[in-house]
Amino acid sequence: MNTFLKYKFEILASASLAALSVWLLGDDSKTFLAWWLAVLVLGCTFMPFTGLLFSGFQDKGWLFSKAIAIAIAGYLTWLPTALGILKFTSASCIAITFLCIGANALLAFIQHRQKTCPLTEPSCRLMVQEELIFVALFLFWAYVAGFRPQAYGEEKFMDFGFMAAMMRGTELPFPDIWYSQSPVNYYYGGQYYAVFLTKLTLAQASSTYNLMRALVAGMAFALPFSLVRQAAKDYYGKGKRRAVWSGLLAGLAVSLCGNMHYVIYGIILPLVTGSDFWFPESTRYIGHNPETYDQTIHEFPAYSFIQGDLHAHMVNIYFVLSVLGLLYAWMKREGCSRRKALFQMPLLMCGIFLGIFQWSNAWDFAIYYVIICGICFFTNLKWSQNWKDGIFTSVAQWVEVLVLSILAALPFTLQFDSGMAQGIRLVKNHSAFYQLCVLWALPVAIVIVFLVKLFLEHKPSHPMEWLKGMKTPDLFILTLALCALGLILLPEVIYLRDIYEEVAARSNTMFKLTYQAFILFGICMGFLLIRFLTDKPCKWIRVTGILGTACLLLTSGYTATAIKQWNGEIWNREGYLGLDATAFLESQFPQDEPAIRWLQTQITGTPVVLEAPGTSYSNYCRVSAMTGLPTVLGWYTHEHLWRGDTEDLNFKTAQIETIYTSTNEAEVRSLLDEFQVSYIFIGQMEREKYLNLNESLLRSMGEVVYDNGATIIQVGAAKE
């Protein structure tokens, strides 16, 4: 009773959110609550370990504990599976997770004996309040996803297909759904973690595809809140309200805001000229308006959450935020002996995360290794007696983190062919200055004001003196700001070559680098704007804070506008369709849907199902994408990017056409045997692609296991 009275608001709020989820999500609430409970349990049981990493945080890293628990339990399941020691099943996921929980229980027992338990009374209330923030955002995004849940359009076929393949199979890497004779040759870590949680909770990928989107979006608000709230608390001391507002503004800036393109083209110009605004325009501006041969992409998290792909750059958000939290936790260990530069736990955990990045999103590996190096360098200079010691310590830590990350990723990198990267080149086309200003002037201006303020406050005679006089939160934000500036400038200098070089040479480079710049700037703005607003002695700083906060809040309107354009009127619950990502089959492929469902339920293992290949982002390859069953060749451009062998892709394209159209039975049987085809799918897209399809010959060659009059599934040679 005393506990209830003490935490009555938090308990009632939690119960209200659970009840709200039942009302909003209907039958989907069972899976939602199962995921919430699973992540809650993981976070709780990993607190003994996380508390050691975040010992200087008031909440002991509560919100980060969820991400760290998922990362570690998932990695320890993936490692023996990728090495061929273990099968990737629900049983293995549950068993290894329980072993991790047991290890944390042992650690908790040791901490209790030594009286070093990380949980204390002041932190418990904060943990509950942070949990409410997280689950409220998790529920909100799950509800929004339910208005457009289909894994259809853009790259959703690929993302869901990866999940479906891992749900069906028990080996990693899994057979490439669009290149059946080889394992997948792409970064599948993001989808792997979605499947890990799916198998852990005994759920269905058709629902958890959208729950994973919502989980990442919820953490994209909650983790910046926790990080910046702690940094602001360290800066202000007793300024609790300012710390909370800083955290809230950081969560808003990272996960719910757009850029100033929305303010100009989505608010001001429509009011003045009556022009229309379409929400993807804020992510396709440079090279698109006006249109040039230098088309680029500059996405940000809010767009990703709304658009609905479960792609590598989006799924990795809560992991990269965890790295930033670990780095700040390490920086707070100011008094820790610098005599022992190596084997410091937060940095070691950063090394593990970098290893995960190599098979979840390799761009993040490069980006965050540089950020780690920068944090280590400036922090060691600040706390070393001289610059030589600082540099030596930093280099040792750089090597340690890099070696650990390489070792952690070895099972992936040893089988991965990185031929999709074709070297680095100098940029020939540059962004127009006014377009860069539209996208980045707001955060860059705030950072410049911050730099000026720091210089005026310290007026150092020597760089080492400047660093030593700087508070840890300031140094942390300064390093992130400098890295963010570098990330938006780098695509103006160099780019990584790929197959899109003719019209979009630096598109992927700008996309991946500026995506992380947006996240870093969001964290910086959350910390800096509240600081500017409360700087009473300096009026020009306060004015900057007022203007910057007003602009940032205006950009947050992007999320509401985009949701309305893409998902409809979410305040009208009648538009809620549920979380089933495959429900669209009935409307988009009415003739094929029963046959695809038959394959989903009746076929076990990973036999090859032949279907018509097609161009990327098209309706082709819907069978392999929805079932996870591999086909001989799928989306051509994607396989071109992943493998680079156009000669083989063209050969397979021609051979598949021969199978569907040839009148030579011996030739068809030979090709079916060569490609080990177990089933031939003849449906809407096959009839559309092959106008001279020889259905009578195919029917005569073996058993037809499914036939609804419009779509048939024919046994292939390998099955016979």
BELLIN-V116449 format. One record per backbone hydrogen bond with DSSP energy under -1.0 kcal/mol. NH is the residue of the N-H (numbers start at 1). CO is the residue of the C=O. Records with the same first field share a line. If there is no record, write none. Layout:
NH: CO + CO
//
This chain:
5: 1
6: 2
7: 3
11: 7
12: 8
13: 9
14: 10
15: 11
16: 12
17: 13
18: 14
19: 15
20: 16
21: 17
22: 18
23: 19
24: 20
25: 21
26: 22
28: 25
29: 26
30: 27
32: 28
33: 29
34: 30
35: 31
36: 32
37: 33
38: 34
39: 35
40: 36
41: 37
42: 38
43: 39
44: 40
45: 41
46: 42
47: 44
50: 46
51: 47
53: 49
54: 50
57: 54
65: 61
68: 64
69: 65
70: 66
71: 67
72: 68
73: 69
74: 70
75: 71
76: 72
78: 74
79: 75
81: 77
82: 78
83: 79
84: 81
85: 80
86: 80
88: 170
89: 87
93: 89
94: 90
95: 91
96: 92
97: 93
98: 94
99: 95
100: 96
101: 97
102: 98
103: 99
104: 100
105: 101
106: 102
107: 103
108: 104
109: 105
110: 106
111: 107
112: 108
113: 109
114: 110
116: 111
124: 120
125: 121
127: 123
128: 124
129: 125
130: 126
131: 127
132: 128
133: 129
134: 130
135: 131
136: 132
137: 133
138: 134
139: 135
140: 136
141: 137
142: 138
143: 139
144: 140
145: 141
146: 142
147: 144
148: 145
151: 581
152: 150
156: 153
159: 155
160: 156
161: 157
162: 158
163: 159
164: 160
165: 161
166: 162
167: 163
168: 164
169: 165
176: 182
179: 176
180: 631
182: 179
184: 174
189: 359
192: 188
193: 189
194: 190
195: 191
196: 192
197: 193
198: 194
199: 195
200: 196
201: 197
203: 198
207: 204
208: 204
209: 205
211: 207
212: 208
213: 209
214: 210
215: 211
216: 212
217: 213
218: 214
219: 215
220: 216
222: 218
223: 219
225: 221
226: 222
227: 223
228: 224
229: 225
230: 226
231: 227
232: 228
233: 229
234: 230
235: 231
236: 232
237: 233
238: 236
240: 238
243: 239
244: 240
245: 241
246: 242
247: 243
248: 244
249: 245
250: 246
251: 247
252: 248
253: 249
254: 250
255: 251
256: 252
257: 252
258: 555
262: 259
264: 260
265: 261
266: 262
268: 263
269: 264
271: 267
272: 268
273: 269
281: 278
282: 279
283: 280
288: 285
289: 285
292: 287
295: 503
296: 286
298: 283
304: 300
305: 301
306: 302
307: 303
308: 304
315: 311
316: 312
317: 314
320: 316
321: 317
323: 319
324: 320
325: 321
326: 322
327: 323
328: 324
329: 325
330: 326
331: 327
332: 328
333: 330
334: 332
336: 333
348: 344
349: 345
350: 346
351: 347
352: 348
353: 349
354: 350
355: 351
356: 352
357: 353
358: 354
359: 356
361: 357
364: 361
366: 362
367: 363
368: 364
369: 365
370: 366
371: 367
372: 368
373: 369
374: 370
375: 371
376: 372
377: 373
378: 374
379: 375
380: 376
381: 377
382: 378
383: 379
384: 380
390: 386
391: 387
392: 388
393: 389
394: 390
395: 391
396: 392
397: 393
398: 394
399: 395
400: 396
401: 397
402: 398
403: 399
404: 400
405: 401
406: 402
407: 403
408: 404
409: 405
412: 409
413: 409
414: 410
415: 412
421: 418
422: 497
425: 495
427: 493
436: 432
437: 433
438: 434
439: 435
440: 436
441: 437
444: 440
445: 441
446: 442
447: 443
448: 444
449: 445
450: 446
451: 447
452: 448
453: 449
454: 450
455: 451
456: 452
457: 453
458: 454
459: 455
466: 462
467: 463
468: 464
469: 465
470: 467
475: 471
476: 472
477: 473
478: 474
479: 475
480: 476
481: 477
482: 478
483: 479
484: 480
485: 481
486: 482
487: 483
488: 484
489: 485
490: 486
492: 489
493: 490
494: 490
495: 425
497: 423
504: 500
507: 504
510: 506
511: 507
512: 508
513: 509
514: 510
515: 511
516: 512
517: 513
518: 514
519: 515
520: 516
521: 517
522: 518
523: 519
524: 520
525: 521
526: 522
527: 523
528: 524
529: 525
531: 527
532: 528
533: 529
534: 530
535: 532
536: 534
542: 538
543: 539
544: 540
545: 541
546: 542
547: 543
548: 544
549: 545
550: 546
551: 547
552: 548
553: 549
554: 550
555: 551
556: 552
557: 554
558: 555
561: 557
562: 558
563: 559
564: 560
565: 561
566: 562
567: 563
568: 563
570: 568
572: 569
575: 572
576: 573
577: 146
581: 206
583: 580
585: 582
586: 583
588: 584
589: 585
593: 589
596: 592
597: 593
598: 594
599: 595
600: 596
601: 597
602: 598
603: 599
609: 630
610: 679
614: 634
618: 615
625: 621
626: 622
627: 623
628: 624
631: 177
634: 178
636: 614
639: 635
640: 636
641: 637
642: 638
643: 639
644: 640
646: 644
649: 645
650: 646
651: 647
652: 648
653: 649
654: 650
655: 651
656: 652
657: 653
658: 654
659: 655
660: 656
661: 657
662: 658
668: 664
669: 665
670: 666
671: 667
672: 668
673: 669
674: 670
675: 671
677: 672
678: 608
679: 608
680: 714
681: 610
682: 712
687: 683
688: 684
689: 685
690: 686
693: 690
694: 660
695: 693
698: 694
699: 695
700: 696
705: 713
706: 713
708: 711
712: 682
713: 706
714: 680
715: 703
716: 678
718: 677
720: 716
//
